[in-house]
Amino acid sequence: MPSSLELWVLVAGSAVGALVFGISGFAFSLSASVIWLQWLPPAEVVPLAVICPIVLNLVTLPRIWRDIDLGKVWPFAAGATAGAPLGVLLLARFDPSVLRLAIGVALVGYSAFVLCRPALPTLDLPVRVGRVADGAAGLVGGVFGGIAGLSVVLPSLWIGMRGFAKAQQRGVLQSFGFYSQALTLVLYAGMIGFSGRTGRALLVCLPVAIVGSLAGMAIFARLSREAFRRAILAIVLCGGIALLARGLR
């Protein structure tokens, strides 16, 4: 069984990630990994960061089924199909401390940019150009998914600039996240494999994640989404800085 410290880390990461997922429909891996990567190696975090949101997607996907436009999802999915194997290979071959630094840079850059930016511009692209660009965003997401289960982080910025309606954005993000996480899980299982620690950790994480996602949905109905979004981004920013500090020791 996990040690007392690992147990608290698993619970805290699952709770934070699930709350964010319940509100936005994605970003479980981003939020949970900020906590998990402080004490757990990336090779142990990735399976948790992809399996937990897959389960949460299965629970919540029926509620947004009508908002999913497969014509908008498939370019992102195609890009992720090419990028995820590269990410898993990087995870298997690189020093975990180097990956921790890279992930910290990505988290700091992402959260600081979103916190400080004005409204992102809306891009009106021709259909073919838009699909190619969407595929490129999916490719980058696939690489990040293979490394740390963060497949939707950077594509979420791009999707916000594509001019999709709010419901369409959530439909694309959540369905793309589900596909890329399932793909990463299959690749990870085939190329690296799982340890017994993963199963024991999931016994801790999944119940917390399911309850937390339901709590997130309840919070979303009562609080300002913008205020909560900015608070979570501030937490992610601090977590990314902590990862950088840990990696530079």
N, C-alpha and C positions, 0 to 999 in steps of 0.2 A: 504493500500500500504506500501511497505518497507520504512523505514526511509531513509534520505539522505545518512547516513553512510552505511546502509545495501545495498542500491542501488549501491553505488560505489564498495562495496565489491563483490557483485554479478557480476557486469560488469567486474571487474578486474579478478576475478577467472575464469569466462567463457572465456575471451579473452586469458589468458595464457594457460588454458587447451586446448582450441580449436587449438591454434597455435601448441602445442606439438602433439596433435592428428593428425593434418594435415600432419605433418612431419613423424611421426612414425606409425600411425595407432592404437595407444593405448595411455595410460597414461594420458587421459583427467582427470580422477578422481584424480590421484596422484598429478598432477600439480595444478588443480583448488582447491583441498582440502587444499593445503598449505596455500592459501589465505583465503578461506571460514572459515576454522576452527579457525582462529584467532579471529573471532567475532561472529560466528554462532555456535549453539550447534550441536553436531554430529547427533542428531535425525532429524535436518532440513537439514543437509548437505547430508546425504545418499541418499534421493530421488533425489536430484539434480545431485549427482555424478553418479547415474545409469541411470536416464532418458536422460540426455543430450548426453552421449556417445551412447546410443541406437539410438537416432535420427541421430546422426552423422554417425553411422554404416549403417543405412538404406540409407543414402545419398551416402556413399562411397563404400559400400560392392560390388555393381555390378562391380566396377572397378578392384577388386582383385579376383573375383569369380573363375577364372581359377587357381589361386594359392592355393586354399583351398583343402586340402587333409583330408577328413573326417576320414580316418583311423588313422591319427595322432592327430586329434582333440578330438575324443570321449573319450580317457582315461582322459584327462584334464576335459572334461565336466562331466564325471561320478564322479570324485573326487569333483568337485565344487558342484554337486548335494547333496552330503553328507555334505559338509562343510558349505554351505551358511545358512542352518537353524540354525546351531550352532552360527554362527556370528550374526544373527538377534536376537537370544535369549540373547547373551551377551550384545548387544546394548540395549535391553529392560530392562535388570536387573542390569547393572553396572552403577556406577556414571560416568557421562560424563567426569569429570576431569580425572578420571583414564584412560578412553579410550583415551582421548586427549594425555596423557603421553605415553600410549602404541603406539599410532599412531606416535607420535613424535620420539620415539625410532626407530620404523620401518623405518621411512623416513630418519633419520640420518644414520642409519646403512646401508640402501640400497644405498643412494646416495654417502656416503663416500667410501663404498666398491667399487662401480663401478668407481668412480673418481680415486681412488688410485690403482686399480688392474692392473696388466698386462693383456694380453689377457687370457680369461677364457679357461681352457682345454676343448678339445672335447672328449666326452664320447662315446665310441663304445660299446653299451650294447646289449646283446641278446634281441630278440624281446619281449619275455614275461617279462623279467626283466625291460626293458625300459618302457613297458606299465604300470607296477605296479608303477614304479618311477614317470612316468608322472601323474598317478592318484593321487599319494601322493602330487605332486606339485599342482595339481588342487584342492585337498582338502584344503591345506593351503590357496590357492587363494580364495576359496569359503568362508572360515572363514573371511579373510580380506575384502572380498566383502560385507558380511553381516554386518560387523562392520562399514565400512567407504567407501564402493564402490571401494576398491582398489584391485580388484580380480586379476589383471594381473601383479601387481608389482613384486612379488617374482617368479611366473611362467616365467616371461620374462627372468630372469637370467638363469633359468633351460633350457628353450628352446634354449637360446644362446649357451648352452653347448652340445646340442644334435646332432650337426653336420648337421642340416637342412640347405638347401640353403637359401639365403637371401629372395627370394620371398616366399618360404615355411614358413620361420619364421614369416613374416608379415601375411601370410594367417592364420597360426595357432593362432597367438596372437590376430588378429582382430576378427576372428570367435569365439574363446574361450571367448574373452572379451564380445562379443555380447551376447553369450549364458549365461554367468555367471551374467551379468548385468540384463538381462531379468529375470533370475531366482530370483535374489535378489529382483528385483522390485515386482514380484508376492508374494514372501514370506513376504516382508515388508508390502505390502498392506494388506495381510491377517492377519498378526500377530500384527502389530502396527498401520497401517493405515496412511492416509495423512491428513494434515490440509489445511485449505484454504490458508495459507501462502505459501504452496508448489506451488499451481497453480499460485499465483501472482508472485512468484519468477521465475517460468518457463517462464512467459511472458517476463521477463527481460533477462533471461539467453539464451534461445534458439536462438533468432535472432543473438545475439552476437556470440554464439558458431558456428552457421552455417557460418557466414561471416568469423570468425576467422579460421575455418578449411580450408576454401578455400584460405585464406591468407597464412596459413601454407604450403599448397601444393605449392603455388607460391614461397615462401621463400626456400623451399626444393630444388626447381629447380635451384636456384641461389646461395645459400650459401653452405659452407662446412658442411655436416651433422655432422661430428665429432665435429667440433668447436661449433656448435649450441647445440648438445647433451650435451657436457660438461658444457656449460653455463646454460642450463636448470637444469642439475643435481646440479650445484652450488646453483641455486635458491632454489631447493628442499631441499638441505642441510641446507641452511640458514632458510628456513621456518620450517624445523623440529626442529632446535635448538630453534627457537622462540616459537614453541609449547611446548617444554620441559620447557623453561623459564617461560612461562605463567602457565603451569600446576604445577610448583614447587613453585609458589608464596604462 
